[in-house]
Amino acid sequence: KLNLHKFEEDVTGIVDKATKELNMEKILKELDATWSQMEFDHEPHQRTRITLLKSSEELIETLEDNQVQLQNMITSKYIAFFLEEVSGWQKKLSTADSVITIWFEVQRTWSHLESIFIGSEDIRSQLPEDSKLFDGIDEDFKALMGDAEKTPNVVEATNKKGLYNTLEDIQGRLSVCEKALAEYLETKRLAFPRFQ
């Protein structure tokens, strides 16, 4: 006879811990399955036909939901066995989130400025330095998008070493071009008061 009734509290604790750990293991397997399959959608840029990232509601919702799940897991008293794996997923998904945010900002700004700085001879002649700066941005952005096309998996694509810093650099240079364009357009507006 095991006389388990004498150790009811211990047995209940062990069963509870095993159940919680099993649930964590299940969630981590689901995360792995989800993110090994999660890929960026793409769409062609209207003017240049280069491939751009396409925003996906499913991707953003899944990313947010999974980050909340991981946050809940990390606060569990049963995390010990899975701490390294959960922390790894937190880092990967947090990086993915940050990179996706800045990537879409850079892409949106590049798309807006591309037709102005590449397609307008007037702007190129009036703002030669900024046009040259934009040419470099354009080259870097297109290389980035070409690389993204070769790495469709979201976690792999967004967790590449140095990617966030590259996007930040492009974003900074785009801001310089935006500012120069705004100042140029303001001088035009002042020169032609009828447009006020």
N, C-alpha and C positions, 0 to 999 in steps of 0.2 A: 504494500500500500504506500502511495506517495504522500498522503496526508496534505494535499495541496491547500485544503481549506484553512490550514494553519498559517499559510503564507499568501493568503488572498491578496493583500496589499502589494506584496512584491510581484506576484504573478500579474496582477492588473497593470502595474507599472511597466513590466517587461512587454506585455501584450500591447499596451498603449504606445510604447517607444517603437516597437516593431511595426505597428500600423502606420505611425507617422513617418518612419523611415521608408517604408514601402511606398507611401504616397509621394514622398520627395523623389524617390527613385523613378517613379512613374512620370512625374512632372519633368524631370531632367531628360528622360528618354523622349518625351513629347517635344521638348525644346529642341533636342538634337534632330529629331525627325522634321520638325517644322523648318528650322533654319538651314538644314542641309538642302532643302527643296526651295527655299525662298529666293526668288530671283527678281532683279529689277526689270520692270517693263521699259520699253524704249519707244521713241517716236522720232521721226526725222525732223530736223530743223527746216522750216519752210523755205528759206532762201538758200542755204548751203547744202542741205540734205545730209549733214552729219547727224549721227545718232545722238539723241539727247535722252536723259533719264525721264521717265514718265511717272508722275506722282500716282501712288496707289494707296487708296483708302485702306485696303486690307493690310498692306505692309505697315502703315503707320499705326493702325489699331492693334495689330499683332505685337508690334514692337512695344507699344505702351503697356498692353496687357501683360506681356511677358516680363517687363521690367518690374511691374507691380508684384507679380507672382514671386520673382526672385527676392524682392525686398521683404516680402512676407516670410519667405523661407529663411532668410538670413537672420531674422529676429526669433526664429524658433529655438527652443532649448534643445531640440534634437538635431541641430545642424552639424554637429562635430564631424561626423563621418563624411558629409557632403560639402563641407565648407570650401575646400579648394575648388571643386567643380562649380559650385554656385557662384563663388567670387569670380571665377574665370568667365562665366556666362554674363555676370553683371558688367564686367569690364568690356567684353565684346559688344554687348548690346548698348551700353552707354556710349561707347565709341561710335557704333553704327548710328545712333541717334544724333550725336553731335555732327558727325560727318554729313549725314543726309540733310540736316538743317542748313549747314553752310553751303553744301553742294548745290542745293536748289536755289539758294540766294544768288550764288555765283552764276549759275546757269541762266537764271531769270535776267540778271543784269547784263551778262554777256549777250543774250539774245536781243535785248533792247538796244544795246550800243553797237552791235555788230553791223547792222544795216546803215547806221549813221557814220561810223568811223571807217568802215570798209567800202560801203556803197555810195558815199557822198563825196564827190570830188571837191565840192565847196568846203566842206568840213576839213578834208585832208589838206587843202591849200591854206585854210585859215588857222588850223591847229596842227602844224606839221610835227611838232614834238610829241604831242598827245596822240596823234595818229600813229607815230612810230612806236610809242609805248603800247598802244592798243594792238598793233601788229604782233608784238611779242606776246601779249596776253592771248591773242587769238591763236597763235601757234601752240602755246602751253595748254590752253583749254582744249583745243582739238586733239592734242596728244593724250590728254587726260581722258577724254571721251572715247578715244580709240582703245585705250587700255581698259576702260570700263566695259566696253563691248566684249572684250576678250575674257572678262571675269564677271559673269552674270550673277553669281551668288552674292547676296547682299552682305553677309558677314565677311566673306573673303574680300570683297571689293572695298568695303568701308574700313577694314582693319589693316590696310596696307600701311607699312611703316612710312611716316612722313606725309601721308596724304592730307591730314587735317592742316598741317603747316603749309603745304603747297596751296591748298584752297584758300587759306587765310592770306597768303601772299598775293594770289590772283585777285582776291576780293579787295585788298588794299590798293592794288594798281588800278582796278576798275573804278574805285572811288575817286582816284586822281583824275581819271578820264571824265567821269560824271561831273566832277566839280568844274573842270575846264570847259566842258560843254555848256553847263549851266551859266557860267560867267560869260562865255561867248554869246549865248542866246540873249542874255540880259543886255549886253552892249548893243546888240541888234535891235532889241526892243526899244531901248532908249534912243537909238538913232532914227527909229521910225515910230514917232509918237502916235501915229494913227492906229497902231496895233494895241494900244493900251486900253 
